[in-house]
Amino acid sequence: MNFFTFLEEKILDLIFQIFFLICTVFLLFFCGVDSFYIFLLILVFGAVHLLFQFFLYRRKLKEYNKIVHLADSLEESYYIADILKKPREFQNAGYYYALKKACKAMNDKISEILTEKQEYQEYVESFAHEIKIPIGALSLTFDNCKNYTLKKETDKIFQLVEQMLYYARSENTEKDYFVKQLNLEDVMHSVILKFRHPLMELKVAVDLHDMNHMVYTDEKWLTFIFSQIIQNSIKYFNKSENKLTIYASDHDANIALVIQDNGCGMKHSDLQRVFEKGFTGSDRKKSSSTGMGLYLSKKLCDRLGLKLQIASEENKYTRLTVLFPKGTLHSFSES
């Protein structure tokens, strides 16, 4: 807000004051007052009035900047009405009342939405937990009967339900988060064992080496992240000799775990969007892709203080790297 804008807001007051000044000048003129003194009066009145208006402008500008700074510093700007002082001006008091009413209605609506969201999330988590039991029983039954076709389908259902469960929990990892020392080799072995049937079906050669490294994070969430990456690799194997290479390396500030496959790879243009929710790539033939696996992996890595990187070349390879900070370090060296 500049000074001229401020004067435009006071145009009616200025017109009235100018009219009053003109009337005073005519009255003094008819009373025989010397024109020099009349001119001097006009000059003094104009200067004093201009200085007074500039003083008011500076004070209003200070209040304006204070409110703007206060609003910008709030994370939830809809709380602004609760910390603003009630203005003395009659019109501004009306605006303040309207703002208070609007913010209260907004806060009530937000509270209602958050409550509904929490209840829905709890229902989804409860459903996922309950449905996993009969799915697991079916998978075990088909395994015992050696009906691997139906077992494969039940395992797919189980993985989708698990993905749904972790998606529901992804906004509140701190409520289900337990940091402990983990051996990367042990965690990865359990993940490979879970996907042994599809890996064997595709005749994937798994090269697992240099994995004896200790990291500090949550075992359950890390297992899910690795599972999503391995599952994503399995979807895109397309060669007669499929290979999955997994290894870890020690850097100054972090430990890097690399999972690389020799599948169909990705176009360079897709790499910028691969972690976006629901993005399945520019190849529309990949009907099995949901676009959720890598999205969830990246989101959970961010929540856990890890870093997930991807590199790929079409028809050659896809490489995902998970960086684990050492101790309290959060800087990552490029691998």
DOTOR-597243 format. One line per 8 residues: number of its first residue (from 1); their letters; for each residue x, y, z of N, C-alpha, C, O. Coordinates in steps of 0.001 Angstrom, whole numbers, plus 500000, padded with zeros to 6 digits. Atoms other than C-alpha are relative to their C-alpha. Example, Ala and Ser with C-alpha at 12.3 -4.5 7.8 and 13.67 -1.06 7.14 Angstrom:
<gukols>
1) AS) 500890/498810/500000/512300/495500/507800/500900/501200/500000/501936/501181/500665 | 499180/498810/499940/513670/498940/507140/499230/501090/500730/499739/502198/500899
</gukols>
This chain:
<gukols>
1) MNFFTFLE) 500854/498808/500000/500000/500000/500000/500888/501240/500000/501656/501453/500938 | 499204/498773/500050/501581/503304/498878/499193/501193/500496/498009/501067/500809 | 500609/498802/499413/500824/506866/500030/498814/500485/499178/497820/500943/499743 | 501089/499509/500855/498638/507749/497027/498761/499106/500115/497629/499585/500059 | 501127/500911/499760/496507/504647/497544/499308/500348/501309/498082/500317/501414 | 500543/499595/498704/496089/505733/501146/499141/501262/499875/498086/501362/500501 | 500757/498760/500191/494934/509209/500008/498701/499742/499236/497687/500390/499495 | 501218/500334/500748/492448/507674/497558/498905/499474/500923/497720/499723/500703
9) EKILDLIF) 500978/500521/499049/490787/505898/500467/499357/501121/500819/498260/500960/501353 | 500505/498872/499211/490334/509283/502169/499495/501129/499107/499487/502290/499518 | 500371/498977/500972/489043/511104/499099/498829/500863/500463/498817/502071/500226 | 501150/499227/499517/485737/512126/500705/500412/500992/501077/499954/502135/501085 | 499505/499081/498956/487517/513594/503740/500779/501149/499384/500651/502299/499802 | 499191/498957/500635/489919/515456/501480/499117/501007/499265/499366/502212/499319 | 500917/499099/500713/487085/516869/499345/499294/500927/500992/499153/502122/500729 | 500668/499182/498994/485270/518072/502475/500952/501056/500564/500559/502208/500745
17) QIFFLICT) 499031/499058/499434/488442/519684/503884/500354/501094/498995/500521/502256/499364 | 499721/498989/501035/489189/521403/500556/498818/500963/499874/499008/502172/499743 | 501190/499156/500053/485586/522663/500418/499958/500966/501197/499632/502143/501048 | 499972/499154/498798/485908/523950/504002/501059/501088/499873/500843/502225/500291 | 498931/499018/500190/489204/525659/503097/499569/501093/499026/499855/502270/499244 | 500465/499011/500989/487613/527349/500052/499001/500966/500639/499061/502174/500412 | 500979/499147/499304/484725/528628/502181/500686/500973/500947/500294/502136/501046 | 499251/499139/499063/487184/529981/504760/500723/501103/499250/500754/502253/499690
25) VFLLFFCG) 499279/499005/500806/489217/531712/502050/499045/501093/499502/499368/502279/499572 | 500976/499004/500465/486116/533402/500588/499535/500898/501149/499360/502103/500969 | 500446/499218/498840/485007/534492/504070/501057/501018/500390/500741/502176/500662 | 498916/499072/499660/488422/535999/504827/500146/501093/498944/500454/502242/499262 | 499869/499033/501088/488473/537682/501415/498927/501098/500113/499199/502285/499933 | 501073/499000/499858/485093/539332/501976/500148/500840/501261/499594/501936/501349 | 499757/499234/498764/486213/540440/505427/501161/500961/499846/501498/501676/500790 | 498937/499042/500280/489051/542391/503832/501371/499568/500459/502261/500411/500575
33) VDSFYIFL) 498673/500483/499585/491957/540227/504968/500925/500052/498796/500542/499729/497672 | 499008/499880/501062/495099/540816/502973/500189/498654/499303/500226/497605/499947 | 499879/501242/500787/495529/538278/500140/501280/499230/500324/501335/498011/500158 | 498746/500669/499640/499110/537568/501296/499768/499042/501162/500258/497913/501161 | 500268/500840/498822/497855/536239/504629/499074/498832/499638/499177/497736/500189 | 500876/501101/500449/495149/534243/502879/500819/498921/499299/500632/497726/499531 | 499132/500950/500683/497753/532665/500625/500870/499232/500990/501066/498024/500856 | 499171/500634/498975/499977/531990/503648/499200/498963/500792/499702/497894/501140
41) LILVFGAV) 500866/500942/499282/497027/530370/505435/499793/498718/499188/499857/497609/499717 | 500192/501169/500872/496378/528107/502444/501253/499136/499987/501168/497909/500051 | 498729/500723/500054/500063/527159/502294/500260/499226/501291/500643/498056/501265 | 499760/500652/498704/500345/526418/506024/499011/498847/500208/499383/497764/500661 | 501015/501037/499830/497069/524490/506060/500324/498767/499148/500217/497629/499606 | 499673/501113/500896/498121/522403/503054/501193/499202/500499/501177/497971/500474 | 498790/500686/499533/501574/521630/504480/499721/499187/501264/500116/498026/501371 | 500303/500704/498745/500289/520756/507972/499097/498787/499736/499292/497711/500301
49) HLLFQFFL) 500926/501086/500287/497476/518663/506552/500707/498842/499290/500444/497673/499573 | 499252/501028/500711/499835/516824/504200/500904/499218/500947/500995/497994/500857 | 499143/500669/499020/502266/516085/507040/499183/499097/500925/499606/497997/501279 | 500860/500790/499119/499414/514882/509227/499535/498713/499301/499523/497639/499904 | 500433/501168/500751/498135/512552/506497/501148/499013/499787/500945/497798/499802 | 498836/500880/500164/501666/511226/505918/500304/499260/501302/500694/498093/501279 | 499812/500641/498701/501978/510529/509656/498981/498867/500190/499331/497783/500656 | 501026/501041/499915/498673/508616/509566/500326/498832/499082/500132/497671/499443
57) YRRKLKEY) 499639/501039/500957/499863/506731/506491/501100/499096/500554/501034/497873/500431 | 498900/500779/499441/503086/505673/508220/499513/499080/501118/499954/497936/501233 | 500518/500811/498904/501175/504452/511246/499147/498840/499463/499260/497712/499943 | 500822/501043/500609/498657/502527/509114/500869/498963/499279/500591/497764/499323 | 499111/500905/500715/501473/501069/507013/500709/499059/500971/500900/497878/500681 | 499351/500836/498981/503217/499830/510155/499039/498910/500487/499429/497753/500638 | 500998/500983/499571/500010/498135/511313/499734/498969/498899/499581/497779/499172 | 500227/500895/501148/499465/496683/507830/501120/498969/499874/500864/497775/499720
65) NKIVHLAD) 498856/500906/500114/502978/495224/507658/500043/499007/501157/500438/497856/500979 | 500015/500881/498832/502604/493793/511152/499005/498852/499795/499304/497701/500111 | 501020/501022/500246/499403/491947/510169/500451/499041/498904/500262/497829/499016 | 499513/500834/501098/500946/490706/506898/501080/499038/500494/501065/497852/500165 | 498924/500842/499457/504040/489427/508727/499435/498917/500913/499887/497771/500894 | 500627/500958/499086/501855/487767/511352/499302/498889/499225/499407/497714/499577 | 500708/500996/500822/499735/486039/508697/500979/499083/499281/500735/497880/499180 | 499015/500812/500714/502813/484863/506757/500749/499048/500927/501208/497992/500493
73) SLEESYYI) 499247/500838/499058/504439/483442/509899/499175/498851/500560/499725/497943/501184 | 500855/501068/499483/501443/481252/510762/500007/498800/499056/499858/498961/497844 | 500091/501206/500817/501529/477652/509547/498549/499744/499602/498268/499368/498464 | 501432/500109/500293/497733/477491/509792/499420/501412/500030/499054/501917/501092 | 500392/498590/500065/496678/480944/508591/498562/500246/500431/498186/501386/500703 | 501387/499798/499590/493026/480313/509498/499877/500283/501499/498769/500499/501991 | 500010/499617/498587/494011/480980/513142/500284/501492/500194/500389/501959/501328 | 499619/498593/499926/494798/484621/512317/499023/500821/500836/499438/501738/501544
81) ADILKKPR) 500999/499213/499274/491530/485912/513805/500149/499856/501514/499718/500728/502268 | 499857/500229/498562/492433/484439/517200/501128/500807/500614/501169/500974/501833 | 498868/499262/499438/495615/486490/517557/500026/501475/499590/500852/502243/500084 | 500086/498583/500368/494650/489778/515875/499313/500803/501105/498382/500326/501755 | 500676/499111/499056/493764/492691/518119/498725/500557/499373/498662/500813/498170 | 501252/499443/500509/490229/493985/517826/500200/501478/499679/500619/502238/500551 | 499785/498596/500385/490353/497295/515886/498995/500935/500660/497899/500516/501031 | 500884/498999/499386/488841/500501/517305/499039/500613/498986/497919/500995/499324
89) EFQNAGYY) 500851/499374/501018/487487/501826/514020/498716/499180/499823/498730/497949/499854 | 501319/500626/500071/483782/501101/513586/499914/499021/498827/499458/497890/498992 | 500083/500845/501188/484053/499716/510037/500935/498798/500106/500555/497676/499772 | 499034/501095/499857/487182/497663/510754/499545/498982/501035/499834/497791/500913 | 500539/500920/498998/485473/496196/513812/498990/499050/499368/498896/497886/499756 | 500938/500851/500731/482765/494899/511467/500720/498945/499181/500316/497783/499150 | 499191/500954/500746/485384/493314/509226/500610/498943/500927/500667/497760/500593 | 499401/500915/499025/487046/491798/512296/498980/498958/500465/499298/497776/500598
97) YALKKACK) 501062/500924/499576/483740/490291/513428/499719/498964/498905/499559/497777/499190 | 500251/500910/501119/483150/488808/509960/501140/498987/499851/500904/497813/499567 | 498845/500886/500085/486688/487379/509924/499977/498948/501108/500294/497783/500869 | 500093/500937/498878/486195/485804/513364/498964/498914/499711/499195/497731/499959 | 501058/500966/500314/482960/484182/512234/500454/499018/498923/500214/497815/499026 | 499544/500855/501101/484532/482874/509016/501062/499012/500474/501026/497839/500103 | 498940/500876/499503/487602/481478/510805/499443/498934/500939/499898/497790/500924 | 500609/500982/499095/485459/479801/513459/499286/498907/499196/499402/497719/499500
105) AMNDKISE) 500676/500977/500851/483329/478156/510772/501011/499102/499291/500792/497899/499149 | 498947/500763/500666/486512/477095/508950/500628/498992/500959/500823/497829/500604 | 499385/500894/499010/488070/475639/512112/499065/498860/500387/499505/497723/500555 | 500976/501051/499676/484879/473748/512965/499920/498973/498881/499840/497770/499129 | 500079/500912/501146/484743/472305/509455/501257/499145/499905/501176/497950/499625 | 498741/500739/500043/488420/471319/509550/500027/498924/501079/500453/497796/500828 | 500048/500977/498909/487946/469614/512919/499087/498825/499640/499399/497668/499922 | 500935/501044/500420/484971/467715/511515/500631/499085/498954/500499/497863/499027
113) ILTEKQEY) 499352/500782/501056/486940/466618/508433/501111/499135/500574/501251/497972/500195 | 498912/500762/499399/489943/465557/510532/499470/498823/500810/500051/497737/500797 | 500607/501091/499232/487690/463513/512820/499520/498888/499076/499755/497707/499333 | 500472/500987/500972/486054/461810/509833/501164/499244/499357/501093/498034/499145 | 498827/500618/500602/489473/461178/508279/500634/498988/500951/501029/497896/500543 | 499423/500892/499009/490776/459658/511509/499165/498727/500159/499704/497623/500244 | 500888/501162/499868/487740/457395/511838/500111/499091/498779/500132/497867/498913 | 499874/500800/501230/488048/456283/508198/501342/499272/499965/501413/498107/499572
121) QEYVESFA) 498678/500616/499982/491773/455630/508592/500036/498826/500973/500601/497777/500664 | 500051/501088/499024/491159/453544/511710/499209/498812/499458/499566/497658/499696 | 500790/501086/500600/488500/451561/509835/500814/499252/498950/500794/498022/498910 | 499193/500625/501051/490841/450930/506877/501084/499120/500623/501316/497999/500171 | 498960/500784/499335/493629/449783/509209/499417/498740/500625/500002/497662/500523 | 500647/501154/499373/491243/447508/511107/499591/498971/498947/499780/497769/499135 | 500409/500894/501086/489861/446072/507854/501203/499258/499425/501147/498049/499202 | 498805/500614/500584/493358/445458/506455/500563/498925/500921/500978/497861/500462
129) HEIKIPIG) 499497/500998/499048/494436/443667/509631/499129/498749/499995/499641/497630/499994 | 500924/501134/499936/491343/441472/509685/500015/499173/498715/499961/497944/498759 | 500071/500716/501281/491360/440613/505973/501296/499243/499707/501288/498267/498957 | 498727/500683/500225/495045/439621/506046/500000/498580/500574/500707/497703/500077 | 500030/501328/499363/494215/436656/508311/499412/498944/499063/500069/497931/498826 | 500518/501018/500941/491886/434772/505881/500806/499901/498714/500905/498822/498130 | 499170/500067/501213/494106/435732/502926/501240/499145/500268/501635/498323/499442 | 498840/500807/499631/497115/434283/504743/499654/498525/500123/500438/497656/499742
137) ALSLTFDN) 500445/501399/499875/495129/431136/505533/499806/499368/498626/500176/498213/498416 | 500181/500504/501364/494174/430754/501857/501344/499729/499331/501527/498704/498674 | 498681/500157/500607/497769/431253/500755/500688/498760/500540/501297/498004/499784 | 499382/501186/499393/498981/428613/503226/499340/498705/499502/500016/497705/499262 | 500730/501166/500502/496267/426189/502075/500428/499649/498586/500688/498484/498285 | 499587/500243/501386/497184/426603/498401/501453/499548/499930/501826/498775/499048 | 498596/500415/499954/500859/426219/499306/500102/498523/500363/500881/497778/499770 | 499992/501403/499580/500168/422927/501075/499459/499079/498902/499908/497946/498729
145) CKNYTLKK) 500585/500790/501095/498049/421754/498143/500834/500080/498725/500515/499452/497715 | 499121/499780/501163/500833/422837/495772/499254/500602/498814/499606/500364/497658 | 500731/499279/501044/498322/424941/493844/500597/501407/499908/500055/502370/500451 | 499251/498750/500002/500791/427683/493051/499342/501096/499164/499657/502274/499333 | 500717/498985/500785/498517/429424/490540/499089/500817/500906/499103/502048/500869 | 500886/499288/499074/495923/430256/493190/500797/500668/501116/500422/501742/501589 | 499166/499374/498969/498640/430928/495757/500572/501322/499499/500655/502299/500244 | 499455/498782/500595/500150/433484/493389/498967/501122/500026/499298/502272/500312
153) ETDKIFQL) 501053/498988/500010/496803/435274/493103/499683/500492/501417/499460/501684/501628 | 500256/499577/498611/496211/435262/496881/501148/500848/500531/500927/501769/501317 | 498852/499180/499592/499729/436626/497397/499893/501413/499436/500270/502384/500093 | 500215/498667/500595/498887/439479/495012/498976/500792/500815/499155/501983/501070 | 501019/499338/499176/495762/440248/497059/500615/500453/501317/500370/501569/501777 | 499349/499681/498730/497836/440141/500253/500896/501235/499853/500901/502110/500718 | 499096/498862/500222/500385/442576/498798/499228/501298/499796/499651/502349/500278 | 500820/498813/500204/497665/445001/497681/499378/500480/501313/499313/501682/501571
161) VEQMLYYA) 500555/499647/498699/496034/444891/501119/501078/500619/500888/500831/501595/501596 | 498886/499467/499214/499425/445461/502745/500358/501410/499533/500655/502286/500345 | 499725/498676/500553/500028/448402/500413/498954/501010/500471/499283/502146/500811 | 501077/499137/499523/496645/449847/501375/500197/500356/501474/499969/501497/501877 | 499778/499765/498572/497487/449463/505074/501114/501011/500231/500960/501927/501039 | 498874/499083/499815/500835/451236/504800/499695/501379/499434/500193/502387/499936 | 500420/498691/500520/499293/453968/502670/499167/500742/501038/499324/501949/501219 | 500829/499385/498961/496747/454604/505425/500847/500494/501163/500503/501480/501815
169) RSENTEKD) 499149/499632/498861/499551/454778/507986/501112/500985/499638/501797/501499/500522 | 498832/499234/500447/502009/456787/505903/500035/501427/500529/501110/502023/500596 | 500023/498639/499472/500873/460142/507337/500346/500042/501486/500629/501109/502029 | 499759/500035/498552/501439/458981/510932/500999/498912/500350/500728/498072/501208 | 498991/501015/499726/504600/456884/510899/500514/500072/501429/500912/499059/502004 | 499453/499845/498653/505651/458333/514258/499194/499239/501049/499713/498946/502126 | 500822/500738/499055/502750/456505/515954/500315/498503/500007/499944/497790/500940 | 499706/501422/500104/504046/453113/514808/501449/499832/499563/501747/499111/498611
177) YFVKQLNL) 498608/499905/500432/507773/453714/514645/500919/499604/501154/500865/500192/502234 | 499082/500479/498970/510453/451837/516585/501383/499842/499384/501604/498944/498572 | 498654/500017/500559/514105/452522/515789/500857/498987/500749/500896/498968/501979 | 499044/500929/499400/516591/449753/516379/501089/499682/498988/500981/500024/497810 | 498895/500369/500881/519824/448414/514956/499604/498797/499148/499133/497785/499666 | 500387/501061/500928/519237/446272/511869/501177/499622/499117/501982/500469/498728 | 499033/500473/500976/521463/444140/509702/499306/499967/498636/498308/499266/498465 | 500630/499910/501316/520656/444940/506065/499867/498639/499343/498887/498384/498643
185) EDVMHSVI) 500045/501321/500614/521444/441384/505007/498810/499186/500518/498131/498506/499748 | 501120/500741/499414/518889/439908/507437/498654/500504/499468/497769/499714/499135 | 501259/499417/500484/516147/442320/506348/499768/499625/498544/498658/499248/498170 | 500157/500283/501422/516798/441763/502643/499724/498520/499755/498960/498177/498853 | 500248/501433/500156/516884/437975/503029/498524/499670/500248/497935/498858/499535 | 501420/500252/499707/513402/438028/504585/499114/500496/498862/498084/499886/498573 | 500775/499468/501131/512128/440156/501665/500131/499074/498791/499136/498768/498134 | 499785/500914/501133/513685/437874/499029/499230/498705/500209/498661/498149/499270
193) LKFRHPLM) 500723/501236/499690/512179/434866/500795/498499/500168/499739/497835/499234/499289 | 501424/499729/500216/508733/436488/500601/499639/499949/498515/498527/499560/498157 | 500264/499973/501446/509039/436853/496817/500683/498843/499267/500938/498933/498066 | 499259/501097/500608/510761/433513/496199/499255/499364/498833/499875/499009/497831 | 500763/500668/501060/507924/432058/494082/499991/500794/498692/500295/500216/497649 | 499939/499260/501276/507640/434900/491498/501417/500120/499457/501608/500156/498241 | 498613/499933/500476/511455/435150/491371/500408/498686/499326/501095/498680/498304 | 499693/501310/500598/511732/431419/490698/499239/499811/498690/499771/499241/497737
201) ELKVAVDL) 500818/500145/501204/508916/431559/488137/500618/500747/498828/500580/500277/497691 | 499366/499202/501053/510737/434272/486197/501470/499626/499794/502149/500217/498954 | 498612/500454/500089/514092/432452/486675/500975/501159/500180/501905/501354/499398 | 499163/498831/499708/515652/435543/488216/501231/499557/500784/501111/498884/501808 | 498754/500253/499278/519300/435220/489246/500219/501146/500983/500389/502297/500579 | 499848/498973/498967/519668/437073/492547/501448/500036/500452/501971/499046/500962 | 498605/499806/499572/523158/438443/493239/499986/500909/501224/499828/502125/501113 | 500062/499279/498727/523251/439456/496908/501398/499975/500624/501892/498903/500971
209) HDMNHMVY) 498644/499981/499446/526653/440617/498234/500287/501311/500737/499606/502318/500540 | 499563/498818/499214/528386/443069/500596/498848/500618/500775/498689/501839/500787 | 501198/499515/499294/525238/443343/502718/500167/500047/501516/499232/500419/502226 | 499826/500070/498552/526744/442952/506183/500276/501399/500574/501388/501703/501006 | 499908/498639/499463/526069/446550/507285/498865/500222/500995/497756/499718/500817 | 501004/499707/498974/524229/447833/510358/499434/501406/499789/500184/502356/499565 | 500676/498704/500118/521682/450658/510101/499021/500149/501156/498708/499183/501851 | 500955/499726/498924/519271/452303/512526/498707/500559/499402/498669/501692/498921
217) TDEKWLTF) 501305/499560/500482/515633/452498/511485/498942/499007/500476/499234/498121/501279 | 501084/500890/499615/512261/450766/511848/499968/498789/499068/499920/498945/497847 | 499910/501217/500800/512344/447137/510688/498757/499780/499135/498870/499403/497969 | 501239/500274/500728/508681/446877/509662/499855/500929/498791/499507/500484/497697 | 500132/499043/501106/508673/450049/507552/501081/499755/498944/500817/499869/497747 | 498924/500255/500953/512053/449210/505987/499702/498755/499169/499965/498732/497967 | 500374/501218/500726/510835/445718/505063/498959/500311/498931/499023/499781/497822 | 501021/499631/500979/507818/447257/503350/500615/500765/498824/500259/500519/497672
225) IFSQIIQN) 499349/499227/501073/510006/449720/501389/500762/499069/499062/500637/499175/497842 | 499263/500957/500838/512294/446919/500184/499046/499127/499188/499306/498824/498023 | 500976/500848/500688/509257/444797/499310/499409/500705/498790/499240/500095/497735 | 500566/499250/501122/507785/447541/497127/500996/500128/498859/500621/500045/497689 | 498974/499869/501044/511083/448003/495284/500205/498674/499269/500274/498641/498041 | 499825/501320/500616/511561/444256/494704/498780/499638/499153/498915/499118/498046 | 501235/500294/500722/507923/443879/493666/499942/500789/498694/499478/500280/497674 | 499979/499170/501202/508358/446737/491196/500961/499420/498958/500674/499443/497761
233) SIKYFNKS) 499041/500623/500920/511413/445017/489692/499398/498759/499351/499558/498541/498150 | 500604/501240/500511/509517/441728/489323/499000/500306/498887/498912/499566/497908 | 501018/499655/501003/506747/443468/487355/500614/500262/498631/499981/500003/497608 | 499448/499497/501256/509155/444750/484702/501164/499182/499460/501886/499641/498575 | 499027/500887/500630/511483/441824/484062/499463/499565/498634/498304/499168/498519 | 500475/500330/501357/511308/441134/480313/501050/499308/499145/500933/499270/497920 | 498934/500641/500769/514447/439254/479332/500022/498496/500260/499413/498005/501211 | 499886/501457/499815/515278/435594/478936/500878/499666/501198/500689/498637/501847
241) ENKLTIYA) 499141/500164/498825/517974/435965/481601/499826/501224/500898/500464/502257/500700 | 500284/498888/499089/516656/438159/484376/500963/499958/501193/501302/498896/501715 | 499028/499934/498905/519009/439366/487063/499636/501140/500958/499266/502235/500537 | 500250/499022/498942/518510/441193/490371/501267/500104/500840/501677/499132/501475 | 498742/499784/499272/521647/442677/491941/499743/500908/501192/499194/502002/501061 | 500225/499239/498760/521578/443861/495541/501304/500032/500785/501892/498988/501068 | 498774/499868/499217/524560/445229/497461/499964/501314/500780/499132/502181/500513 | 499918/498796/499177/525506/447881/500018/501436/500494/500022/502371/499711/499854
249) SDHDANIA) 498662/499411/499917/528452/450260/500329/500035/501054/501091/499034/501711/501374 | 499824/499091/498856/529815/452371/503162/500617/501302/499523/501666/501300/498879 | 499476/498666/500322/530298/456131/502683/500292/500747/501300/500005/500245/502387 | 499638/499230/498801/531513/458830/505070/498786/500354/500848/498819/500229/502072 | 501173/499519/499255/528061/460105/506016/498839/499040/499978/497877/499223/500724 | 501148/500884/500110/525814/457226/505036/500387/498632/499469/501508/498408/499012 | 499871/501331/500592/525373/453627/503987/498999/499923/498849/497815/500205/499030 | 500849/500052/501193/523995/453121/500481/499666/498556/499664/500560/497724/499508
257) LVIQDNGC) 500450/501316/500448/521926/450069/499586/499455/500129/498590/498596/500971/498328 | 500363/499917/501413/521513/449447/495850/499222/498754/499602/499636/497629/499881 | 500802/501086/500565/518793/447338/494226/499877/500277/498500/499243/501247/498086 | 499977/499775/501450/519302/446980/490477/499489/498775/499262/499871/497645/499564 | 500495/501093/500851/517417/444909/487903/500348/500301/498548/500629/501443/498183 | 499710/499823/501433/518032/444346/484204/498712/499921/499180/498699/499388/498070 | 501296/500038/500666/514355/444772/483289/499872/501001/498876/500862/501400/498263 | 500278/499141/501165/512722/447031/480737/500488/501430/500182/500599/502175/499208
265) GMKHSDLQ) 499521/498644/499774/513986/450214/482404/498934/501046/499768/497765/500728/499553 | 500939/498879/500159/512399/453636/482058/500552/501022/499028/501763/501139/498840 | 499593/498879/500834/512453/456509/479645/500544/501118/500895/500112/501285/502035 | 499402/498901/499234/514537/459472/480773/498943/501020/500424/499032/501602/501505 | 501057/499025/499688/511439/461675/480663/499119/499555/501160/498484/500385/501811 | 500835/500515/498910/509680/459396/483180/500674/500096/501363/499997/500056/502389 | 499271/500030/498730/512411/459587/485837/499611/501151/500923/499610/500987/502143 | 500363/498849/499179/511328/463049/487017/498663/499807/500704/498384/500478/501698
273) RVFEKGFT) 501347/500164/499448/507819/461784/487768/499761/498646/500642/498645/498347/501068 | 500187/501381/499579/508436/458224/488906/499514/499866/501445/498884/498869/501797 | 500427/500055/498601/507814/459037/492585/498662/500705/500240/498223/500840/501382 | 501298/499355/499856/504533/460833/491888/498906/498961/500241/498977/497837/499744 | 501105/500914/499670/501348/459270/493210/499221/499628/498736/498751/500500/498005 | 500802/500483/501114/499638/457108/490585/500675/500058/498649/500064/499695/497644 | 499327/499909/501299/502260/457715/487880/500491/498620/499575/501265/497988/500294 | 499669/501351/500480/502637/454513/485812/500922/500018/498792/501184/498971/498200
281) GSDRKKSS) 499102/499920/501151/504943/455767/483085/499257/500304/498718/498029/500243/498655 | 500600/499625/501285/504371/456773/479501/499590/498787/499165/498875/498921/498173 | 500366/501223/500735/504062/453133/478347/498651/499505/500517/498575/498949/501612 | 501358/500362/499567/500321/452467/478540/499769/498488/500029/498739/498036/500531 | 500170/501450/500025/500867/448709/478012/500262/499362/501362/499917/498200/501576 | 499690/500536/498681/502042/448278/481607/498757/500040/500883/498663/500844/501811 | 501292/499986/499313/498569/447465/482877/500099/499529/501443/499222/499838/502250 | 499871/500514/498634/499851/445735/486030/500483/501056/500978/500440/500836/502188
289) STGMGLYL) 499452/498956/499137/501338/448969/487378/498882/500837/500623/497898/501181/499968 | 500975/499150/499295/499427/450974/489999/500541/501397/500262/499777/502316/500557 | 499409/498697/499730/501879/453836/490423/500069/500342/501471/500295/501500/501823 | 500010/499751/498558/501749/453440/494210/501260/499489/500708/501636/500024/501751 | 498871/500617/499316/504795/451284/495050/501145/500954/500257/501554/501137/501403 | 498876/499081/499844/507591/453773/494407/499570/501294/500681/500354/501912/501401 | 500521/498815/499303/505395/456658/495556/500038/499797/501510/500515/500660/502246 | 499999/500301/498569/504928/455009/498955/501419/499826/500528/501730/500269/501634
297) SKKLCDRL) 498619/500197/499575/508586/453997/499126/500695/501342/500231/501377/501531/501238 | 499382/498669/499870/509721/457596/498547/499406/500761/501185/500130/501411/501940 | 500661/499286/498918/507160/458987/500969/500453/499486/501362/500716/500273/502272 | 499585/500589/498722/508119/456572/503747/501478/500241/500269/501868/500452/501417 | 498584/499664/499817/511845/457120/503155/500156/501421/500524/500951/501669/501430 | 499953/498612/499537/511293/460854/503577/499565/500101/501458/500177/500828/502241 | 500516/499957/498630/509293/460274/506770/500986/499380/500988/501039/499784/502149 | 499064/500699/499122/512003/457965/508173/501393/500630/500001/502297/500127/500667
305) GLKLQIAS) 498695/499345/500045/514879/460342/507389/500984/499326/499063/502190/499547/499170 | 499150/500654/500994/516216/458192/504541/499880/500757/498677/499063/501668/498542 | 500076/499372/501329/516829/459194/500935/499938/498920/498945/500717/497968/498970 | 500187/500974/501070/515648/457291/497882/500337/500645/498660/499780/501682/498301 | 499586/499501/501311/517314/457811/494496/499730/498941/498938/499693/497745/499228 | 500260/500939/501100/516599/456268/491116/500821/500388/498774/501026/501567/498486 | 499328/499814/501287/518550/455826/487900/499540/498869/499092/499350/497742/499550 | 500499/501025/500911/517411/453961/484806/500355/500350/498561/500533/501512/498197
313) EENKYTRL) 499801/499844/501444/518060/453413/481124/499064/499031/499307/499027/497844/499634 | 501027/500813/500655/515356/452134/478832/500590/498752/499356/501594/498813/498647 | 499623/501318/500529/515669/448421/477927/501328/499468/500565/501872/498482/500065 | 498725/500457/499439/518792/448102/480110/499910/499700/501505/500159/498571/501928 | 499986/500225/498555/518364/448573/483852/499170/501062/500725/498835/502110/500172 | 500563/499022/499060/516655/450301/486771/500725/499799/501328/500805/498679/501832 | 499243/500074/498747/518652/451086/489904/499409/500959/501033/499305/502163/500798 | 500481/499184/498888/517200/452307/493188/500993/499920/501145/501477/498841/501487
321) TVLFPKGT) 499025/499916/498921/519466/453455/495997/499345/500601/501235/498755/501680/501178 | 500506/499496/498719/518415/453848/499627/501198/500412/500839/502094/499606/501091 | 498890/499478/499208/520740/456043/501691/499591/500098/501469/498594/500735/501809 | 500241/499998/498560/520877/455502/505460/501022/500907/500670/502219/500625/500604 | 499031/499123/499332/522435/458364/507441/500633/499300/501195/499984/498517/501888 | 499311/500563/498844/525027/457391/510022/499748/500869/501226/499940/502083/501175 | 500241/499249/498775/524112/458410/513554/498961/501059/499806/497851/500776/499355 | 500936/498875/500114/522492/461847/513591/500240/500806/498735/499619/501851/498544
329) LHSFSES) 499697/499261/501234/523937/462919/510215/498849/499917/499023/498250/498855/498855 | 501074/499990/500990/521397/463950/507604/500486/500521/498655/499681/500878/497795 | 499473/499613/501308/523735/464903/504769/500314/498734/499234/500779/497752/499813 | 499859/501214/500798/523941/462439/501912/501049/500210/498924/501007/501185/498173 | 499012/499963/501081/526912/461761/499694/499433/499268/498805/498747/498257/498948 | 500504/500626/501216/526130/460915/496115/500750/498697/499743/501978/498643/499810 | 499371/501302/500282/526740/457258/495279/500246/499861/498514/500767/498839/498067
</gukols>
